[in-house]
Amino acid sequence: LADLGPADHLDDLAEAWHEAVLRGRQAGAETTTLADALWGPLRSVLPDGTTRVWVVPDGALVRVPWATLAGIHQDSQVAVAQAGSVRDLLALRSTPVSPSGGAALIVGAIDFGAGSAPWAPLPGTATEVDVLVALAGGRPAVLLKGAEATAAAVRAALPTATYIHLATHGFFYGESTTSYAARGARGPDVEVGQRRLAPREVSRIPLAESGLVFADANSGPGGTLTAEELVGLDLSTARLVALSACDTGRGAEVTGQGVMGLQAAFASAGARALLISLWPVDDAATAALMGHFYRALWEDALSPAEALQRAQSEVRAAEGWAAPVFWAGWVLSGDAL
């Protein structure tokens, strides 16, 4: 048992870190302070020889990357993954692991079409998906891109894949006007080629307010897949789902139940691990990170947690991408170890 102290204090530290990162700063002081407050006490009670740690955060702590905090304390021998809820973690620990050599579903370079909804193109995803198809090697790979990447086509292909990579926009509408204004008051958004969604009143069905965007989405809602729709799919063969999109880790925070959104939807549908983002991500940096990640995962046979750690180190070392906003927002949820 490790007492981390007053919740309000930890929330303030998490918010200060988040604000500093999204302003594009190095945020070294804020990161160290947060790591000392959160990981430090936990590290002190871990049994000697511990190599794998799952964290089930709640409240504001769902928006911090726990593996990065562990790295601040040079715990490179400890692999860290997050889980959306204790229930999700228990389900993972009691469900057999499917074979790892299955097919890959790769979606990106999507034609969002014309219309009133301003879903902008993501040019970096064209190179991203081509690289991943090449990295798949002898593994069967289904590529959906351009106008072919419809919500219906993706929905039909999802249950057949072991590895699922979705390079597109994500959305979350279930934020109150008050909390939206409060976030906006803390500083300007980082310009990373994504749009900020307008606030709406909090939904009574958070799963209907989160989703992913696919072909022709600018013409109407038929181009999206909501978290509510995803819950109804059988994704028990999926070892890993990578949501290479904006704000895919967000959702309505329900105390004691984790985040109700895309993370909860994919876990409930049976996916064993998710790679998600905590904030709007840079298009080019994300494409580079994903290439490094899958190379480490498929060619070097690292675990997802180890592969992400290597990919983040590679991006961080690249010119112009040292600030955490470019690499620290990626976290693994579920069986990443």
Backbone torsions as a table, in degrees:
resi	resn	phi	psi	omega
1	LEU	NA	127.0	177.4
2	ALA	-125.6	118.6	178.3
3	ASP	-85.0	116.7	-177.2
4	LEU	-87.5	-3.4	178.5
5	GLY	96.4	-172.4	-176.1
6	PRO	-60.4	134.8	-178.5
7	ALA	-62.1	-39.2	-178.3
8	ASP	-60.5	-39.4	179.7
9	HIS	-64.9	-43.5	179.1
10	LEU	-65.5	-38.7	177.0
11	ASP	-60.9	-41.3	179.4
12	ASP	-64.4	-41.4	178.9
13	LEU	-65.0	-41.1	179.4
14	ALA	-64.7	-41.4	179.3
15	GLU	-66.7	-40.2	179.0
16	ALA	-63.4	-40.9	177.8
17	TRP	-64.6	-47.0	-178.3
18	HIS	-60.2	-44.0	180.0
19	GLU	-62.9	-45.0	-179.1
20	ALA	-62.6	-41.9	-178.9
21	VAL	-65.7	-46.0	-176.9
22	LEU	-70.0	-15.5	172.9
23	ARG	-81.9	0.9	178.1
24	GLY	82.1	13.6	-178.8
25	ARG	-83.2	162.8	174.8
26	GLN	-66.7	-31.2	173.8
27	ALA	55.8	33.8	-178.6
28	GLY	-62.3	-45.4	-178.3
29	ALA	-65.6	-44.3	-178.9
30	GLU	-64.9	-38.1	-179.5
31	THR	-66.8	-44.6	179.7
32	THR	-63.0	-43.2	179.6
33	THR	-61.4	-43.3	-179.8
34	LEU	-68.1	-41.1	178.6
35	ALA	-63.5	-40.9	178.7
36	ASP	-63.8	-37.6	-177.2
37	ALA	-76.0	-34.0	-174.5
38	LEU	-100.3	-58.0	-175.0
39	TRP	-76.8	-34.0	-178.2
40	GLY	-52.7	-55.0	179.5
41	PRO	-62.8	-35.4	179.5
42	LEU	-68.5	-41.4	-178.7
43	ARG	-61.4	-33.1	-176.1
44	SER	-69.4	-19.8	-178.4
45	VAL	-107.8	-0.2	177.8
46	LEU	-70.8	136.0	177.1
47	PRO	-61.0	148.8	176.3
48	ASP	-57.6	139.3	179.0
49	GLY	87.4	0.8	178.2
50	THR	-62.5	129.5	179.8
51	THR	-119.5	-16.8	-178.2
52	ARG	-134.2	133.1	-177.8
53	VAL	-134.8	129.3	169.1
54	TRP	-103.0	137.9	177.1
55	VAL	-119.6	130.2	175.3
56	VAL	-113.0	90.4	-175.5
57	PRO	-82.6	165.4	179.4
58	ASP	-141.4	163.5	178.0
59	GLY	59.6	-139.5	-178.2
60	ALA	-65.5	-18.1	-175.5
61	LEU	-77.5	-5.0	173.0
62	VAL	-75.2	-12.8	-175.2
63	ARG	-102.7	19.5	175.9
64	VAL	-122.3	145.9	-179.0
65	PRO	-87.3	104.0	-172.9
66	TRP	-66.3	-34.1	179.0
67	ALA	-64.7	-37.5	177.8
68	THR	-65.3	-40.3	178.8
69	LEU	-63.9	-38.8	177.6
70	ALA	-63.9	-36.4	179.6
71	GLY	-64.8	-29.0	177.5
72	ILE	-60.8	-32.2	179.4
73	HIS	-91.6	18.5	178.1
74	GLN	55.7	34.2	177.6
75	ASP	-91.1	58.6	-177.6
76	SER	-67.9	-20.2	179.3
77	GLN	-82.1	-7.6	179.9
78	VAL	-105.4	117.5	175.8
79	ALA	-90.0	132.2	-174.4
80	VAL	-121.9	132.5	173.2
81	ALA	-133.3	157.8	179.6
82	GLN	-108.1	159.0	173.7
83	ALA	-131.9	145.2	-176.9
84	GLY	-68.0	-30.2	179.3
85	SER	-159.4	162.8	175.9
86	VAL	-61.9	-36.6	178.6
87	ARG	-60.4	-43.9	178.0
88	ASP	-60.8	-41.7	-178.6
89	LEU	-65.2	-43.1	178.4
90	LEU	-63.1	-37.9	178.3
91	ALA	-64.7	-40.5	178.8
92	LEU	-63.0	-41.4	-175.0
93	ARG	-72.4	-15.6	-176.7
94	SER	-111.3	1.1	-177.3
95	THR	-108.9	131.2	179.1
96	PRO	-60.6	148.5	178.8
97	VAL	-84.7	133.0	178.4
98	SER	-77.0	160.4	177.5
99	PRO	-55.8	149.4	-173.8
100	SER	-96.0	-0.3	-173.9
101	GLY	-98.4	18.8	-174.1
102	GLY	-77.2	-172.1	-173.5
103	ALA	-75.7	158.4	177.2
104	ALA	-114.0	137.2	171.3
105	LEU	-108.5	120.1	-175.9
106	ILE	-122.2	121.7	-176.0
107	VAL	-126.3	130.6	179.0
108	GLY	179.7	-174.8	-176.7
109	ALA	49.8	45.6	-171.2
110	ILE	-80.0	141.2	173.4
111	ASP	-90.9	102.1	-176.9
112	PHE	-77.9	-7.2	175.6
113	GLY	77.5	-179.6	178.4
114	ALA	-99.7	158.2	179.4
115	GLY	151.9	-169.7	-173.9
116	SER	-82.2	-24.9	-178.7
117	ALA	-79.4	124.6	-172.2
118	PRO	-86.5	58.0	174.1
119	TRP	-82.4	109.3	-174.8
120	ALA	-80.4	152.4	176.2
121	PRO	-60.9	154.6	176.6
122	LEU	-119.4	82.3	-172.8
123	PRO	-60.9	-30.7	-179.6
124	GLY	-64.7	-22.3	-177.6
125	THR	-74.4	-18.1	177.9
126	ALA	-63.9	-49.8	176.3
127	THR	-65.7	-39.3	-178.2
128	GLU	-56.0	-51.2	-175.8
129	VAL	-71.7	-33.3	177.5
130	ASP	-64.2	-40.6	177.9
131	VAL	-63.1	-41.9	-178.0
132	LEU	-67.7	-36.9	176.5
133	VAL	-62.1	-42.1	178.7
134	ALA	-65.5	-38.6	-179.8
135	LEU	-70.1	-22.7	-178.2
136	ALA	-62.1	-25.2	176.5
137	GLY	60.1	-124.9	-178.7
138	GLY	-81.5	-3.5	179.2
139	ARG	-73.2	130.9	177.0
140	PRO	-57.6	134.9	-178.2
141	ALA	-134.7	129.2	173.7
142	VAL	-103.5	122.4	-179.7
143	LEU	-109.7	122.9	174.4
144	LEU	-116.9	120.8	-178.7
145	LYS	-146.0	170.2	179.3
146	GLY	60.0	-137.8	-179.1
147	ALA	-74.9	-14.8	-179.3
148	GLU	-77.4	-16.5	-176.8
149	ALA	-83.8	60.0	-180.0
150	THR	-81.3	161.1	177.6
151	ALA	-60.5	-38.7	-179.4
152	ALA	-66.2	-41.5	-179.8
153	ALA	-66.7	-41.0	178.8
154	VAL	-65.8	-43.9	179.9
155	ARG	-58.9	-40.9	-178.7
156	ALA	-69.8	-32.9	-175.4
157	ALA	-85.4	-24.7	-174.5
158	LEU	-54.6	-46.1	-175.1
159	PRO	-69.0	-9.9	-176.6
160	THR	-97.4	-4.7	-170.0
161	ALA	-103.8	145.7	173.1
162	THR	-90.4	-37.5	176.5
163	TYR	-119.5	128.2	-176.2
164	ILE	-124.3	122.4	179.3
165	HIS	-123.2	116.8	-177.0
166	LEU	-118.7	102.4	-178.0
167	ALA	-99.5	92.7	-175.6
168	THR	-159.6	-176.5	175.3
169	HIS	-77.0	144.8	168.5
170	GLY	-115.8	159.4	178.9
171	PHE	-142.5	154.8	173.4
172	PHE	-144.5	114.1	-177.4
173	TYR	-97.9	-13.7	-168.7
174	GLY	-81.3	46.9	179.3
175	GLU	-114.4	135.0	-178.9
176	SER	-70.0	155.8	177.2
177	THR	-58.4	-37.3	-178.7
178	THR	-64.4	-48.7	-178.3
179	SER	-69.6	-32.9	176.5
180	TYR	-62.0	-45.9	179.8
181	ALA	-64.5	-37.3	-180.0
182	ALA	-64.6	-42.0	177.9
183	ARG	-64.9	-40.2	-179.2
184	GLY	-65.8	-31.0	-178.2
185	ALA	-71.3	-17.6	-177.5
186	ARG	-80.7	-8.5	177.5
187	GLY	149.1	163.4	-178.7
188	PRO	-71.4	154.6	175.2
189	ASP	-68.3	152.1	171.2
190	VAL	-77.1	131.8	-179.8
191	GLU	-78.7	101.2	-179.0
192	VAL	-125.7	24.7	175.6
193	GLY	82.0	9.5	178.7
194	GLN	-112.3	162.1	177.7
195	ARG	-103.9	156.5	176.7
196	ARG	-98.6	131.9	-178.6
197	LEU	-77.3	142.4	177.4
198	ALA	-70.9	149.8	-178.8
199	PRO	-73.8	153.3	170.7
200	ARG	-136.5	168.6	177.1
201	GLU	-65.2	149.8	-177.5
202	VAL	-59.1	130.8	-180.0
203	SER	-79.7	149.5	172.7
204	ARG	-80.9	-9.7	179.2
205	ILE	-127.0	83.4	-175.6
206	PRO	-56.9	-31.6	-178.6
207	LEU	-66.3	-23.5	177.8
208	ALA	-82.4	-10.7	-175.4
209	GLU	-100.8	-5.6	178.3
210	SER	-113.8	150.8	178.2
211	GLY	179.5	-174.7	179.9
212	LEU	-125.1	153.7	-172.1
213	VAL	-110.9	135.5	-178.2
214	PHE	-131.4	-166.5	-170.2
215	ALA	-56.3	139.2	176.7
216	ASP	64.6	22.9	-179.4
217	ALA	-65.1	-25.1	179.6
218	ASN	-68.8	-13.0	180.0
219	SER	-90.0	-14.5	-179.3
220	GLY	159.8	177.9	-174.8
221	PRO	-67.0	-13.5	179.7
222	GLY	-64.7	-12.9	-179.7
223	GLY	-93.9	12.9	-179.0
224	THR	-122.7	156.7	169.6
225	LEU	-119.2	119.3	179.2
226	THR	-85.5	161.0	176.4
227	ALA	-60.0	-33.7	179.0
228	GLU	-62.5	-39.4	177.5
229	GLU	-68.7	-37.3	-177.4
230	LEU	-66.6	-33.4	-179.7
231	VAL	-57.5	-32.7	-176.3
232	GLY	-78.1	-4.0	-179.2
233	LEU	-89.1	157.1	174.3
234	ASP	-99.3	102.1	-179.7
235	LEU	-111.6	33.0	-176.5
236	SER	-68.4	-16.9	177.6
237	THR	-87.7	-5.7	-175.5
238	ALA	-81.2	113.4	175.5
239	ARG	-77.9	-35.6	-176.7
240	LEU	-149.0	134.3	170.9
241	VAL	-118.8	120.5	176.8
242	ALA	-104.9	117.5	179.0
243	LEU	-99.8	85.6	-177.2
244	SER	-81.6	71.5	-171.8
245	ALA	-149.2	-179.3	-175.2
246	CYS	-87.0	128.8	172.0
247	ASP	57.7	36.6	-177.1
248	THR	-75.6	-12.6	178.1
249	GLY	-87.8	-3.9	-174.2
250	ARG	-88.4	164.7	178.8
251	GLY	170.8	-176.5	178.0
252	ALA	-76.4	126.3	179.9
253	GLU	-82.5	119.3	179.1
254	VAL	-114.9	111.8	-172.8
255	THR	-53.1	126.8	178.6
256	GLY	82.2	-7.2	-177.3
257	GLN	-120.8	4.8	-179.9
258	GLY	80.6	-163.3	-178.0
259	VAL	-97.2	122.1	179.2
260	MET	-88.9	104.8	-178.2
261	GLY	-177.4	-145.4	-178.7
262	LEU	-61.5	-38.4	-179.6
263	GLN	-59.4	-48.1	-179.9
264	ALA	-67.3	-35.7	-177.0
265	ALA	-65.9	-48.6	-179.1
266	PHE	-66.4	-38.0	178.1
267	ALA	-64.6	-42.8	-179.9
268	SER	-66.0	-31.2	179.6
269	ALA	-76.5	-11.1	174.7
270	GLY	114.0	-3.4	178.9
271	ALA	-64.2	134.8	-174.2
272	ARG	-79.7	-33.5	-177.9
273	ALA	-145.1	146.8	178.2
274	LEU	-129.1	137.8	170.4
275	LEU	-105.6	115.6	-171.9
276	ILE	-132.7	164.5	-179.4
277	SER	-111.2	148.6	-178.6
278	LEU	-96.3	-11.3	179.6
279	TRP	-155.2	170.9	176.1
280	PRO	-57.4	128.4	-171.1
281	VAL	-107.3	152.1	179.1
282	ASP	-72.7	133.6	-174.6
283	ASP	-62.0	-51.8	-176.0
284	ALA	-69.6	-43.6	179.6
285	ALA	-63.1	-36.9	178.9
286	THR	-65.8	-42.1	178.3
287	ALA	-59.5	-42.6	178.9
288	ALA	-65.7	-44.5	-178.9
289	LEU	-61.1	-41.7	-178.6
290	MET	-66.1	-37.0	176.4
291	GLY	-61.3	-46.5	177.5
292	HIS	-62.7	-39.9	-176.8
293	PHE	-63.1	-50.7	-176.7
294	TYR	-71.4	-30.3	176.1
295	ARG	-62.8	-43.6	178.6
296	ALA	-69.5	-35.1	-177.1
297	LEU	-74.0	-49.1	-173.0
298	TRP	-90.1	-41.5	-176.0
299	GLU	-86.4	-36.9	-177.8
300	ASP	-100.5	-2.0	174.9
301	ALA	57.8	36.2	174.5
302	LEU	-80.8	160.6	172.3
303	SER	-69.7	159.6	177.1
304	PRO	-54.3	-40.4	-179.8
305	ALA	-63.2	-44.4	178.5
306	GLU	-66.4	-38.9	-179.7
307	ALA	-64.9	-40.4	178.8
308	LEU	-66.8	-41.9	178.9
309	GLN	-58.4	-43.6	178.9
310	ARG	-66.6	-43.9	-178.4
311	ALA	-62.4	-42.0	178.8
312	GLN	-64.9	-36.7	177.5
313	SER	-64.8	-39.6	179.5
314	GLU	-64.8	-44.9	179.8
315	VAL	-66.7	-42.1	-179.3
316	ARG	-60.0	-32.8	-178.4
317	ALA	-80.9	-13.4	-178.4
318	ALA	-74.2	147.9	-178.2
319	GLU	-61.9	128.5	176.4
320	GLY	87.7	-4.9	-175.5
321	TRP	-119.5	22.0	-177.2
322	ALA	-71.7	-28.3	-178.4
323	ALA	-64.0	141.1	-176.6
324	PRO	-58.0	-24.5	-178.1
325	VAL	-58.7	-24.2	-176.7
326	PHE	-86.8	-20.7	-172.8
327	TRP	-138.1	-25.6	-171.3
328	ALA	-78.6	-11.3	-175.5
329	GLY	-77.8	-6.2	-177.8
330	TRP	-90.2	128.1	178.9
331	VAL	-134.4	155.5	177.1
332	LEU	-107.1	132.3	178.3
333	SER	-119.6	130.6	178.9
334	GLY	102.7	-151.9	-172.3
335	ASP	-81.1	78.3	-177.2
336	ALA	-101.7	6.9	-169.6
337	LEU	-110.7	NA	NA
